[in-house]
Amino acid sequence: MGSALEEKPFKNREDVKAEIKRCSTFASICMFFCFIFAILGVIGDALNTTLGLESMSWFLLAIIAGLIAIHPQMHAVAAKHLLYMDESK
C-alpha cells in the first residue's frame, strides 16, 4: 500500500497552473475589496459621516474579506509547492 506522498496530487501540469491562476485571481480580488472597505472605514471615521454603513462595519467587512482571501491564497501556495516539488524529481 503506497503512501499519499507517492501518488500524483494532480492530473497534469496545465491543470495545476490553471488552478493556481484562479486561486490567485480570487485572492487578489478579495484583498482589493479588503483595502477598499478599510479605506471607506477610515474616510467615514475621519469625516465623521456614514458612507452607507458605519465605520466599524466597513472595518469588519475588511477583516472578513481579508480572512476569505487567506483560503485561496494558501491553496495556491500548496499547489505551487506540489507543482515544483514534482519538477525536482
Rosetta constraint file for C-alpha pairs under 8 A:
AtomPair CA 2 CA 6 HARMONIC 6.42 0.50
AtomPair CA 2 CA 7 HARMONIC 7.65 0.50
AtomPair CA 3 CA 7 HARMONIC 7.18 0.50
AtomPair CA 9 CA 82 HARMONIC 7.43 0.50
AtomPair CA 10 CA 15 HARMONIC 7.42 0.50
AtomPair CA 10 CA 16 HARMONIC 6.76 0.50
AtomPair CA 11 CA 15 HARMONIC 6.93 0.50
AtomPair CA 12 CA 16 HARMONIC 6.80 0.50
AtomPair CA 13 CA 17 HARMONIC 6.27 0.50
AtomPair CA 13 CA 83 HARMONIC 7.16 0.50
AtomPair CA 14 CA 18 HARMONIC 6.13 0.50
AtomPair CA 15 CA 19 HARMONIC 6.13 0.50
AtomPair CA 16 CA 20 HARMONIC 6.10 0.50
AtomPair CA 16 CA 79 HARMONIC 6.61 0.50
AtomPair CA 16 CA 80 HARMONIC 7.96 0.50
AtomPair CA 16 CA 83 HARMONIC 7.08 0.50
AtomPair CA 17 CA 21 HARMONIC 6.20 0.50
AtomPair CA 18 CA 22 HARMONIC 6.21 0.50
AtomPair CA 19 CA 23 HARMONIC 6.12 0.50
AtomPair CA 19 CA 76 HARMONIC 7.33 0.50
AtomPair CA 19 CA 79 HARMONIC 7.83 0.50
AtomPair CA 20 CA 24 HARMONIC 5.98 0.50
AtomPair CA 20 CA 75 HARMONIC 7.81 0.50
AtomPair CA 20 CA 76 HARMONIC 4.84 0.50
AtomPair CA 20 CA 77 HARMONIC 7.93 0.50
AtomPair CA 20 CA 79 HARMONIC 6.52 0.50
AtomPair CA 20 CA 80 HARMONIC 7.08 0.50
AtomPair CA 21 CA 25 HARMONIC 6.03 0.50
AtomPair CA 21 CA 76 HARMONIC 7.85 0.50
AtomPair CA 22 CA 26 HARMONIC 6.21 0.50
AtomPair CA 23 CA 27 HARMONIC 6.09 0.50
AtomPair CA 23 CA 72 HARMONIC 4.92 0.50
AtomPair CA 23 CA 73 HARMONIC 6.29 0.50
AtomPair CA 23 CA 75 HARMONIC 6.97 0.50
AtomPair CA 23 CA 76 HARMONIC 5.72 0.50
AtomPair CA 24 CA 28 HARMONIC 6.06 0.50
AtomPair CA 24 CA 72 HARMONIC 6.76 0.50
AtomPair CA 24 CA 73 HARMONIC 6.02 0.50
AtomPair CA 24 CA 76 HARMONIC 6.37 0.50
AtomPair CA 25 CA 29 HARMONIC 6.24 0.50
AtomPair CA 26 CA 30 HARMONIC 6.23 0.50
AtomPair CA 26 CA 69 HARMONIC 7.43 0.50
AtomPair CA 26 CA 72 HARMONIC 6.90 0.50
AtomPair CA 27 CA 31 HARMONIC 6.13 0.50
AtomPair CA 27 CA 68 HARMONIC 7.92 0.50
AtomPair CA 27 CA 69 HARMONIC 4.62 0.50
AtomPair CA 27 CA 70 HARMONIC 7.15 0.50
AtomPair CA 27 CA 71 HARMONIC 7.99 0.50
AtomPair CA 27 CA 72 HARMONIC 5.70 0.50
AtomPair CA 27 CA 73 HARMONIC 5.69 0.50
AtomPair CA 28 CA 32 HARMONIC 6.07 0.50
AtomPair CA 28 CA 69 HARMONIC 7.47 0.50
AtomPair CA 29 CA 33 HARMONIC 6.36 0.50
AtomPair CA 30 CA 34 HARMONIC 6.13 0.50
AtomPair CA 30 CA 65 HARMONIC 5.56 0.50
AtomPair CA 30 CA 66 HARMONIC 6.65 0.50
AtomPair CA 30 CA 68 HARMONIC 6.97 0.50
AtomPair CA 30 CA 69 HARMONIC 5.32 0.50
AtomPair CA 31 CA 35 HARMONIC 6.26 0.50
AtomPair CA 31 CA 65 HARMONIC 6.65 0.50
AtomPair CA 31 CA 66 HARMONIC 5.89 0.50
AtomPair CA 31 CA 69 HARMONIC 6.22 0.50
AtomPair CA 32 CA 36 HARMONIC 6.24 0.50
AtomPair CA 33 CA 37 HARMONIC 5.96 0.50
AtomPair CA 33 CA 62 HARMONIC 7.13 0.50
AtomPair CA 33 CA 65 HARMONIC 6.64 0.50
AtomPair CA 34 CA 38 HARMONIC 6.20 0.50
AtomPair CA 34 CA 61 HARMONIC 7.20 0.50
AtomPair CA 34 CA 62 HARMONIC 4.24 0.50
AtomPair CA 34 CA 63 HARMONIC 6.87 0.50
AtomPair CA 34 CA 64 HARMONIC 7.81 0.50
AtomPair CA 34 CA 65 HARMONIC 5.12 0.50
AtomPair CA 34 CA 66 HARMONIC 5.62 0.50
AtomPair CA 35 CA 39 HARMONIC 6.07 0.50
AtomPair CA 35 CA 62 HARMONIC 6.70 0.50
AtomPair CA 36 CA 40 HARMONIC 6.15 0.50
AtomPair CA 36 CA 62 HARMONIC 7.69 0.50
AtomPair CA 37 CA 41 HARMONIC 6.18 0.50
AtomPair CA 37 CA 58 HARMONIC 5.23 0.50
AtomPair CA 37 CA 59 HARMONIC 6.45 0.50
AtomPair CA 37 CA 61 HARMONIC 6.35 0.50
AtomPair CA 37 CA 62 HARMONIC 5.04 0.50
AtomPair CA 38 CA 42 HARMONIC 6.24 0.50
AtomPair CA 38 CA 58 HARMONIC 6.21 0.50
AtomPair CA 38 CA 59 HARMONIC 5.39 0.50
AtomPair CA 38 CA 61 HARMONIC 7.97 0.50
AtomPair CA 38 CA 62 HARMONIC 5.44 0.50
AtomPair CA 39 CA 43 HARMONIC 6.08 0.50
AtomPair CA 40 CA 44 HARMONIC 5.93 0.50
AtomPair CA 40 CA 51 HARMONIC 7.35 0.50
AtomPair CA 40 CA 55 HARMONIC 7.43 0.50
AtomPair CA 40 CA 58 HARMONIC 6.51 0.50
AtomPair CA 41 CA 45 HARMONIC 6.05 0.50
AtomPair CA 41 CA 54 HARMONIC 7.55 0.50
AtomPair CA 41 CA 55 HARMONIC 4.36 0.50
AtomPair CA 41 CA 56 HARMONIC 6.71 0.50
AtomPair CA 41 CA 57 HARMONIC 7.61 0.50
AtomPair CA 41 CA 58 HARMONIC 4.88 0.50
AtomPair CA 41 CA 59 HARMONIC 5.68 0.50
AtomPair CA 42 CA 46 HARMONIC 5.97 0.50
AtomPair CA 42 CA 55 HARMONIC 6.97 0.50
AtomPair CA 43 CA 47 HARMONIC 6.04 0.50
AtomPair CA 44 CA 48 HARMONIC 5.71 0.50
AtomPair CA 44 CA 49 HARMONIC 5.22 0.50
AtomPair CA 44 CA 50 HARMONIC 5.88 0.50
AtomPair CA 44 CA 51 HARMONIC 5.94 0.50
AtomPair CA 44 CA 54 HARMONIC 7.41 0.50
AtomPair CA 44 CA 55 HARMONIC 5.65 0.50
AtomPair CA 45 CA 49 HARMONIC 6.67 0.50
AtomPair CA 45 CA 55 HARMONIC 5.62 0.50
AtomPair CA 49 CA 54 HARMONIC 7.92 0.50
AtomPair CA 50 CA 54 HARMONIC 5.30 0.50
AtomPair CA 50 CA 55 HARMONIC 7.03 0.50
AtomPair CA 51 CA 55 HARMONIC 7.82 0.50
AtomPair CA 53 CA 57 HARMONIC 6.09 0.50
AtomPair CA 53 CA 58 HARMONIC 6.66 0.50
AtomPair CA 54 CA 58 HARMONIC 6.65 0.50
AtomPair CA 55 CA 59 HARMONIC 6.40 0.50
AtomPair CA 56 CA 60 HARMONIC 6.15 0.50
AtomPair CA 57 CA 61 HARMONIC 6.14 0.50
AtomPair CA 58 CA 62 HARMONIC 6.18 0.50
AtomPair CA 59 CA 63 HARMONIC 6.29 0.50
AtomPair CA 60 CA 64 HARMONIC 6.20 0.50
AtomPair CA 61 CA 65 HARMONIC 6.07 0.50
AtomPair CA 62 CA 66 HARMONIC 6.11 0.50
AtomPair CA 63 CA 67 HARMONIC 6.17 0.50
AtomPair CA 64 CA 68 HARMONIC 6.13 0.50
AtomPair CA 65 CA 69 HARMONIC 6.20 0.50
AtomPair CA 66 CA 70 HARMONIC 6.65 0.50
AtomPair CA 67 CA 71 HARMONIC 7.57 0.50
AtomPair CA 68 CA 72 HARMONIC 7.81 0.50
AtomPair CA 69 CA 73 HARMONIC 6.32 0.50
AtomPair CA 70 CA 74 HARMONIC 6.05 0.50
AtomPair CA 71 CA 75 HARMONIC 6.17 0.50
AtomPair CA 72 CA 76 HARMONIC 6.14 0.50
AtomPair CA 73 CA 77 HARMONIC 6.24 0.50
AtomPair CA 74 CA 78 HARMONIC 6.16 0.50
AtomPair CA 75 CA 79 HARMONIC 6.17 0.50
AtomPair CA 76 CA 80 HARMONIC 6.08 0.50
AtomPair CA 77 CA 81 HARMONIC 6.17 0.50
AtomPair CA 78 CA 82 HARMONIC 6.22 0.50
AtomPair CA 79 CA 83 HARMONIC 5.98 0.50
AtomPair CA 80 CA 84 HARMONIC 6.13 0.50
AtomPair CA 81 CA 85 HARMONIC 5.83 0.50
AtomPair CA 82 CA 86 HARMONIC 6.08 0.50
AtomPair CA 83 CA 87 HARMONIC 6.64 0.50
AtomPair CA 84 CA 88 HARMONIC 6.47 0.50
AtomPair CA 85 CA 89 HARMONIC 7.16 0.50
